[in-house]
Amino acid sequence: MTAGGPAEGSGADPGSARLPSRAARLLSALSYGTCSFLLVLVNKALLTTYRFPSPIVLGIGQMAVTIMILYVSKLNKIIHFPDFDKKIPVKLFPLPLLYVGNHISGLLSTSKLSLPMFTVLRKFTIPLTLLLETIILGKQYSLSVIVSVCAIILGAVIAAGSDLAFNLEGYAFVFLNDIFTAANGVYTKQKMDPKELGKYGVLFYNACFMIVPTVIISVSTGDLRQATEFNQWKNVLFIVQFLLSCFLGFLLMYSTVLCSYYNSALTTAVVGAIKNVSIAYIGMLVGGDYIFSVLNFVGLNICMAGGLRYSFLTLSSQLKPQQPVDEEKSLQDLKD
């Protein structure tokens, strides 16, 4: 399940750690984009076409599959991460809270908005990620990148302002999702020290710590009751798509961590922007909930153009042969 990285928690010599190759960076980014693309389409079908009323239960299913796959993989020595101890919750905080917030707000916003509007508003994750990386990780960005981000925001504002199917609740959920996604990406990058939890430990303990509170929320809000009373549980096609969503949820969480591990939270957000280009235009043709207007369409295209320009600038920088200064320092710290 690794992509060229050292096994974590296995007692490997820190001095043998290597910086990720260009192939590992690119493949991890592509796997994240593909998984994210497929999951949005499957979740959209479940929550709108089938009208599944319980997005929180869907999130619980994705967490359960994540825990099961990682635990079985650890037992069979396919992957390695530390056994539980009392210091792990402190090491992880605030990731579990961001993780569940990202999960639930993402599912709720998917069910409330058309695919084009959902993907446009999700682009606000990019400036939020830039802001948080500047504050938390001390990174700096060029004027070209900042201009591209401004184009993304301008296009999103134009598209949202002329959205004929405006849904206040959906907008609120998607903006919450943007905040949680940006914070989750930045803090995940900060916490994935191979000498600590590593990428698998972050993924496994996040899901473990949050599945029980999420079940409690589901029961207290009536979400679980609605799921058990849903009338499609005998529909084989629905069940297949529900299970596929759970598995894709695991793959998305894994590929997100992998992309952040080999690249950065910034690159993960950029790949998400590229993926959104495809989803937005597909959503105009399928799904049946997009209402066309000239201004909305113009805003969508401005937003997409800014996203592609931003993606080109950032990914071309990430794939240069020379390593960023912070990664060189990290390697030197491992050798010391």
Secondary structure, DSSP 8 states (H G I E B T S, - for coil): --SS---SSS---GGG-----HHHHHHHHHHHHHHHHHHHHHHHIIIIIS----HHHHHHHHHHHHHHHHHHHHHTTSS------TTHHHHHTTHHHHHHHHHHHHHHHHHHS-HHHHHHHGGGHHHHHHHHIIIII-----HHHHHHHHHHHHHHHHHHHT-TT--HHHHHHHHHHHHHHHHHHHHHHHH--TTTTHHHHHHHHHHHHHHHHHHHHHHHTTHHHHHHT-TTTT-HHHHHHHHHHHHHHHHHHHHHHHHHHHS-HHHHHHHHHHHHHHHHHHHHHSSS-----HHHHHHHHHHHHHHHHHHHHHHHHHTSSS--HHHHHHHHHHH-
